[in-house]
């Protein structure tokens, strides 16, 4: 038996927001900071592992991993805060540049040629920018207001 899916957005009858929000405001606040911190920890570990090339873990390697984690989390928070205020084109370019830079830094730590790391990061940045521009373009009206 087929069932109709609930619609999200504004109700035509009442004009109120009918979007279903499963989690409360506290859960959203925790996730807003837990996701970048956990992603930063994974990123810092990955960068430190690439840098030591399979050798032993040293104090300098741990310091490098934690400093990379802090830099990643701070940059992620800055990009998230700034991107919200930009139009869809700038929003997509900023996240694409962040993703490309993050990959380029990780790839450069593995010891490959710099040209290879730059080319790979530019390709990822272009792909992320194109994907996000499409997403933002299809979820906004003509004036640039987000459609939820």
MARBA-3410 file (N, C-alpha, C, O; in Angstrom, 1 decimal):
148
0.8,-1.2,0.0,0.0,0.0,0.0,0.9,1.2,0.0,1.9,1.3,0.8 ~ 0.6,2.2,-0.8,1.4,3.4,-0.9,0.9,4.4,0.1,-0.3,4.6,0.3 ~ 1.8,5.2,0.6,1.5,6.2,1.5,2.1,7.5,1.0,3.2,7.5,0.4 ~ 1.5,8.6,1.3,2.0,9.9,0.9,3.1,10.3,1.9,3.0,10.2,3.1 ~ 4.1,10.9,1.3,5.2,11.4,2.2,4.8,12.8,2.7,4.2,13.6,2.0
5.3,13.1,4.0,5.0,14.4,4.5,5.8,15.4,3.8,7.0,15.2,3.4 ~ 5.2,16.6,3.5,5.9,17.7,2.9,6.6,18.5,3.9,6.2,18.7,5.0 ~ 7.8,19.0,3.4,8.5,19.9,4.3,8.3,21.3,3.8,7.9,21.5,2.6 ~ 8.6,22.3,4.6,8.4,23.7,4.2,7.3,24.3,4.9,6.9,24.0,6.0 ~ 6.7,25.3,4.2,5.6,26.0,4.8,4.2,25.4,4.4,4.0,25.0,3.2
3.3,25.3,5.3,2.0,24.8,5.0,1.2,25.9,4.3,1.2,27.1,4.7 ~ 0.5,25.5,3.3,-0.3,26.4,2.5,-1.5,27.0,3.3,-1.9,28.1,3.1 ~ -2.1,26.1,4.2,-3.2,26.5,5.0,-2.9,27.5,6.1,-3.6,28.5,6.3 ~ -1.9,27.1,6.9,-1.6,27.9,8.1,-0.4,28.9,7.9,-0.3,29.9,8.6 ~ 0.4,28.6,6.9,1.6,29.5,6.7,2.7,29.3,7.7,3.7,30.0,7.7
2.6,28.2,8.5,3.6,27.9,9.5,4.6,26.9,8.9,4.3,26.2,8.0 ~ 5.8,26.9,9.5,6.8,26.0,9.1,6.4,24.6,9.6,6.2,24.3,10.7 ~ 6.4,23.7,8.6,6.0,22.3,8.9,7.2,21.3,8.8,7.0,20.1,8.8 ~ 8.4,21.8,8.8,9.6,21.0,8.7,9.7,20.2,10.0,9.7,20.7,11.1 ~ 9.9,18.9,9.9,10.0,18.0,11.0,11.5,18.1,11.5,12.4,17.8,10.8
11.6,18.4,12.8,13.0,18.5,13.4,13.0,17.4,14.5,12.4,17.6,15.5 ~ 13.8,16.4,14.2,13.8,15.2,15.1,14.6,15.6,16.4,14.2,15.1,17.5 ~ 15.7,16.3,16.3,16.5,16.7,17.4,16.2,18.0,17.9,15.7,18.9,17.2 ~ 16.5,18.2,19.2,16.2,19.5,19.9,17.4,20.5,19.7,18.4,20.1,19.1 ~ 17.2,21.7,20.2,18.3,22.7,20.0,19.6,22.3,20.7,20.6,22.7,20.2
19.5,21.7,21.8,20.7,21.3,22.5,21.5,20.2,21.7,22.7,20.3,21.7 ~ 20.8,19.3,21.1,21.5,18.3,20.3,22.2,19.0,19.1,23.3,18.6,18.7 ~ 21.5,19.9,18.5,22.1,20.7,17.4,23.3,21.4,17.8,24.3,21.5,17.0 ~ 23.3,22.0,19.0,24.4,22.8,19.5,25.6,21.9,19.7,26.7,22.2,19.4 ~ 25.3,20.7,20.3,26.4,19.8,20.6,27.0,19.3,19.3,28.2,19.2,19.1
26.2,18.9,18.3,26.6,18.5,17.0,27.4,19.5,16.3,28.3,19.2,15.5 ~ 27.0,20.8,16.4,27.7,21.9,15.7,29.1,22.0,16.1,30.0,22.4,15.3 ~ 29.5,21.6,17.3,30.9,21.6,17.8,31.5,20.2,17.8,32.7,20.1,17.6 ~ 30.7,19.2,18.0,31.3,17.8,18.1,31.8,17.3,16.7,32.8,16.7,16.6 ~ 31.1,17.7,15.7,31.5,17.2,14.3,32.8,17.8,13.9,33.7,17.0,13.4
33.0,19.1,14.0,34.3,19.6,13.6,35.5,19.1,14.5,36.6,18.9,14.0 ~ 35.2,18.9,15.8,36.3,18.5,16.7,36.7,17.0,16.3,37.8,16.7,16.2 ~ 35.7,16.2,16.1,35.9,14.8,15.7,36.6,14.7,14.4,37.5,13.9,14.2 ~ 36.1,15.5,13.4,36.8,15.5,12.1,38.2,16.0,12.2,39.1,15.5,11.5 ~ 38.4,17.0,13.1,39.8,17.6,13.3,40.7,16.5,13.9,41.9,16.4,13.5
40.2,15.7,14.8,41.0,14.7,15.4,41.4,13.6,14.4,42.6,13.2,14.4 ~ 40.5,13.2,13.6,40.8,12.3,12.5,41.8,12.9,11.5,42.8,12.2,11.1 ~ 41.6,14.2,11.2,42.5,14.8,10.2,43.9,15.0,10.8,44.9,14.8,10.1 ~ 44.0,15.4,12.1,45.3,15.5,12.7,46.0,14.2,12.8,47.2,14.1,12.6 ~ 45.3,13.1,13.2,45.9,11.8,13.2,46.4,11.4,11.8,47.5,10.9,11.7
45.6,11.6,10.8,46.0,11.3,9.5,47.2,12.0,9.0,48.1,11.5,8.4 ~ 47.2,13.3,9.3,48.4,14.2,8.9,49.7,13.7,9.6,50.7,13.6,9.0 ~ 49.5,13.4,10.9,50.7,12.9,11.7,51.2,11.6,11.1,52.4,11.3,11.0 ~ 50.3,10.7,10.8,50.6,9.4,10.3,51.3,9.5,8.9,52.3,8.8,8.6 ~ 50.8,10.4,8.1,51.5,10.6,6.8,52.9,11.2,7.0,53.8,10.8,6.2
53.0,12.1,7.9,54.3,12.8,8.1,55.4,11.8,8.6,56.6,12.0,8.3 ~ 55.0,10.8,9.5,56.1,10.0,10.0,56.4,8.8,9.1,57.3,8.1,9.4 ~ 55.7,8.6,8.0,56.0,7.6,7.0,56.2,6.2,7.6,57.1,5.5,7.2 ~ 55.3,5.8,8.5,55.4,4.5,9.1,56.4,4.3,10.2,56.6,3.2,10.7 ~ 57.1,5.3,10.5,58.1,5.3,11.6,57.5,5.3,13.0,56.3,5.2,13.1
58.3,5.4,14.0,57.8,5.4,15.3,57.1,6.8,15.7,57.4,7.8,15.1 ~ 56.2,6.7,16.6,55.5,7.9,17.0,56.4,8.6,18.0,56.9,8.0,19.0 ~ 56.6,9.9,17.8,57.5,10.7,18.7,56.7,11.8,19.3,55.5,12.0,18.9 ~ 57.3,12.5,20.2,56.6,13.6,20.8,56.4,14.7,19.8,55.3,15.4,19.8 ~ 57.3,15.0,18.9,57.1,16.0,17.9,56.0,15.6,16.9,55.3,16.5,16.4
55.9,14.3,16.7,54.8,13.8,15.8,53.4,14.1,16.5,52.5,14.5,15.8 ~ 53.4,13.8,17.8,52.1,14.0,18.5,51.8,15.5,18.5,50.6,15.9,18.3 ~ 52.8,16.3,18.8,52.6,17.8,18.8,52.1,18.3,17.4,51.1,19.1,17.3 ~ 52.7,17.8,16.3,52.2,18.1,15.0,50.8,17.7,14.8,50.0,18.5,14.2 ~ 50.4,16.5,15.2,49.0,16.0,15.0,48.0,16.9,15.8,47.0,17.2,15.2
48.4,17.3,17.0,47.4,18.1,17.8,47.4,19.5,17.3,46.3,20.2,17.3 ~ 48.5,20.1,16.8,48.5,21.4,16.2,47.7,21.4,14.9,47.0,22.4,14.6 ~ 47.8,20.4,14.1,47.0,20.2,12.9,45.5,20.1,13.2,44.7,20.7,12.5 ~ 45.2,19.4,14.3,43.8,19.3,14.7,43.3,20.7,15.1,42.2,21.0,14.7 ~ 44.0,21.4,15.9,43.5,22.7,16.3,43.4,23.7,15.1,42.4,24.4,15.0
44.3,23.6,14.2,44.2,24.5,13.0,43.0,24.1,12.1,42.3,25.0,11.6 ~ 42.8,22.8,12.0,41.6,22.3,11.2,40.3,22.8,11.8,39.4,23.3,11.1 ~ 40.2,22.6,13.1,38.9,23.0,13.8,38.7,24.5,13.7,37.6,24.9,13.5 ~ 39.7,25.3,13.9,39.6,26.7,13.9,39.2,27.1,12.5,38.3,27.9,12.3 ~ 39.9,26.6,11.5,39.6,27.0,10.1,38.2,26.5,9.7,37.5,27.2,9.0
37.8,25.3,10.1,36.4,24.8,9.8,35.4,25.8,10.4,34.4,26.1,9.8 ~ 35.6,26.2,11.7,34.6,27.1,12.3,34.6,28.4,11.6,33.5,29.0,11.5 ~ 35.7,29.0,11.2,35.7,30.2,10.5,35.1,30.1,9.1,34.3,31.0,8.8 ~ 35.4,29.1,8.4,34.7,28.9,7.1,33.2,28.7,7.3,32.4,29.3,6.5 ~ 32.8,28.0,8.3,31.3,27.8,8.5,30.7,29.1,8.8,29.6,29.4,8.4
31.3,29.9,9.7,30.7,31.2,10.1,30.7,32.2,8.9,29.7,32.9,8.7 ~ 31.8,32.3,8.1,31.8,33.2,7.0,30.9,32.8,5.8,30.3,33.6,5.2 ~ 30.9,31.5,5.6,30.1,31.0,4.4,28.6,31.2,4.5,28.0,31.4,3.5 ~ 28.1,31.3,5.8,26.7,31.5,5.9,26.3,32.9,5.4,25.1,33.1,5.0 ~ 27.2,33.9,5.4,26.9,35.2,5.1,27.1,35.5,3.6,26.8,36.6,3.1
27.7,34.6,2.8,28.0,34.8,1.4,26.9,34.3,0.5,26.0,33.5,0.9 ~ 26.8,34.8,-0.7,25.9,34.3,-1.7,26.3,32.9,-2.1,27.4,32.4,-1.7 ~ 25.4,32.2,-2.8,25.7,30.8,-3.1,27.0,30.5,-3.8,27.6,29.5,-3.6 ~ 27.4,31.5,-4.7,28.7,31.3,-5.4,29.9,31.3,-4.4,30.7,30.5,-4.5 ~ 29.9,32.3,-3.6,31.0,32.5,-2.6,31.0,31.4,-1.6,32.0,30.9,-1.2
29.8,31.0,-1.2,29.6,29.9,-0.3,30.2,28.6,-0.8,31.0,27.9,-0.1 ~ 29.9,28.3,-2.1,30.5,27.1,-2.7,32.0,27.2,-2.9,32.7,26.2,-2.7 ~ 32.5,28.3,-3.3,33.9,28.5,-3.6,34.7,28.4,-2.3,35.7,27.8,-2.2 ~ 34.1,28.9,-1.2,34.8,28.9,0.1,35.0,27.5,0.6,36.0,27.1,1.1 ~ 33.9,26.7,0.6,34.0,25.3,1.0,34.8,24.5,0.1,35.5,23.6,0.5
34.8,24.8,-1.2,35.7,24.1,-2.2,37.1,24.3,-1.9,37.9,23.4,-2.0 ~ 37.4,25.6,-1.6,38.8,25.9,-1.3,39.3,25.3,0.0,40.4,24.8,0.1 ~ 38.4,25.2,1.0,38.7,24.5,2.3,39.0,23.1,2.0,40.0,22.5,2.5 ~ 38.1,22.4,1.3,38.3,21.0,1.0,39.6,20.7,0.2,40.3,19.8,0.5 ~ 39.8,21.5,-0.8,41.0,21.3,-1.6,42.3,21.6,-0.8,43.3,20.8,-1.0
42.3,22.6,0.0,43.5,22.9,0.8,43.7,21.8,1.8,44.9,21.4,2.1 ~ 42.7,21.3,2.4,42.8,20.2,3.4,43.4,19.0,2.8,44.3,18.3,3.3 ~ 42.9,18.6,1.6,43.4,17.4,0.9,44.9,17.7,0.5,45.7,16.8,0.6 ~ 45.2,18.9,-0.1,46.5,19.2,-0.5,47.5,19.1,0.6,48.6,18.6,0.4 ~ 47.2,19.6,1.8,48.1,19.5,2.9,48.3,18.1,3.3,49.5,17.7,3.6
47.3,17.3,3.4,47.4,15.8,3.7,48.3,15.1,2.7,49.2,14.4,3.1 ~ 48.0,15.4,1.4,48.8,14.7,0.4,50.2,15.2,0.4,51.1,14.3,0.1 ~ 50.5,16.4,0.6,51.9,16.9,0.7,52.7,16.3,1.8,53.9,16.2,1.7 ~ 52.0,15.9,2.9,52.7,15.3,4.1,53.2,13.9,3.7,54.1,13.4,4.4 ~ 52.7,13.3,2.7,53.1,12.0,2.4,54.4,11.9,1.6,55.0,10.9,1.3
54.9,13.1,1.1,56.2,13.2,0.5,56.1,13.1,-1.1,57.1,12.9,-1.7 ~ 54.9,13.3,-1.6,54.8,13.3,-3.1,55.3,14.6,-3.6,55.6,15.6,-2.9 ~ 55.5,14.7,-5.0,55.9,15.9,-5.6,54.8,17.0,-5.4,53.6,16.7,-5.3 ~ 55.3,18.2,-5.2,54.4,19.3,-4.8,53.4,19.6,-6.0,52.2,19.9,-5.7 ~ 53.8,19.4,-7.2,52.9,19.6,-8.4,51.7,18.6,-8.3,50.6,19.0,-8.6
52.0,17.4,-7.9,51.0,16.4,-7.8,50.0,16.7,-6.7,48.7,16.6,-6.9 ~ 50.5,17.2,-5.5,49.6,17.6,-4.5,48.7,18.8,-4.9,47.5,18.8,-4.5 ~ 49.3,19.8,-5.5,48.6,20.9,-6.0,47.5,20.6,-7.0,46.4,21.0,-6.9 ~ 47.9,19.7,-8.0,46.9,19.3,-9.0,45.7,18.6,-8.4,44.6,18.8,-8.7 ~ 46.0,17.7,-7.5,45.0,16.9,-6.8,44.1,17.8,-6.0,42.8,17.6,-6.0
44.6,18.7,-5.3,43.8,19.6,-4.4,43.0,20.5,-5.3,41.8,20.8,-4.9 ~ 43.5,21.0,-6.4,42.7,21.8,-7.3,41.5,21.1,-7.9,40.4,21.6,-8.1 ~ 41.8,19.8,-8.3,40.7,19.0,-8.9,39.6,18.7,-7.8,38.4,18.8,-8.1 ~ 40.0,18.5,-6.6,39.0,18.3,-5.5,38.2,19.6,-5.3,37.0,19.6,-5.1 ~ 39.0,20.7,-5.2,38.3,22.0,-4.9,37.3,22.3,-6.0,36.2,22.8,-5.7
37.6,22.0,-7.3,36.7,22.3,-8.4,35.5,21.4,-8.3,34.4,21.8,-8.5 ~ 35.7,20.1,-7.9,34.6,19.2,-7.8,33.6,19.6,-6.7,32.4,19.5,-6.8 ~ 34.2,19.9,-5.5,33.4,20.3,-4.4,32.6,21.6,-4.7,31.5,21.7,-4.3 ~ 33.3,22.6,-5.3,32.7,23.8,-5.6,31.5,23.6,-6.6,30.4,24.1,-6.4 ~ 31.7,22.8,-7.6,30.6,22.5,-8.6,29.4,21.8,-7.9,28.3,22.1,-8.1
29.7,20.8,-7.0,28.7,20.1,-6.4,27.9,21.0,-5.4,26.7,20.9,-5.4 ~ 28.6,21.8,-4.6,27.9,22.7,-3.7,27.2,23.8,-4.4,26.1,24.2,-3.9 ~ 27.7,24.3,-5.5,27.0,25.3,-6.2,25.7,24.8,-6.7,24.6,25.4,-6.6 ~ 25.7,23.6,-7.3,24.5,22.9,-7.7,23.5,22.8,-6.6,22.3,23.0,-6.7 ~ 24.0,22.3,-5.4,23.1,22.1,-4.3,22.5,23.4,-3.8,21.3,23.5,-3.6
23.3,24.5,-3.7,22.8,25.8,-3.2,21.9,26.4,-4.3,20.9,27.1,-4.0 ~ 22.2,26.2,-5.6,21.5,26.8,-6.7,20.1,26.2,-6.7,19.1,26.9,-7.0 ~ 20.0,24.9,-6.5,18.7,24.2,-6.5,17.9,24.4,-5.3,16.7,24.0,-5.2 ~ 18.5,24.9,-4.2,17.7,25.0,-2.9,17.5,26.5,-2.5,17.3,26.8,-1.4 ~ 17.6,27.4,-3.5,17.4,28.8,-3.2,16.4,29.4,-4.3,16.3,28.8,-5.4
15.7,30.4,-3.9,14.8,31.1,-4.9,15.7,32.1,-5.7,16.9,32.1,-5.5 ~ 15.0,32.8,-6.6,15.7,33.7,-7.5,16.4,34.8,-6.8,17.4,35.4,-7.3 ~ 15.9,35.2,-5.6,16.5,36.3,-4.8,17.6,35.8,-3.9,18.3,36.6,-3.2 ~ 17.9,34.5,-3.9,19.0,34.0,-3.0,18.6,33.6,-1.7,19.4,33.3,-0.8 ~ 17.3,33.5,-1.4,16.8,33.0,-0.1,16.7,31.5,-0.1,16.2,30.9,-1.0
17.1,30.9,1.0,17.1,29.5,1.1,15.7,28.9,1.2,14.8,29.5,1.9 ~ 15.4,27.9,0.5,14.2,27.2,0.5,14.4,25.9,1.4,15.2,25.1,1.1 ~ 13.6,25.8,2.5,13.8,24.7,3.4,12.9,23.6,3.1,12.9,22.6,3.8
END
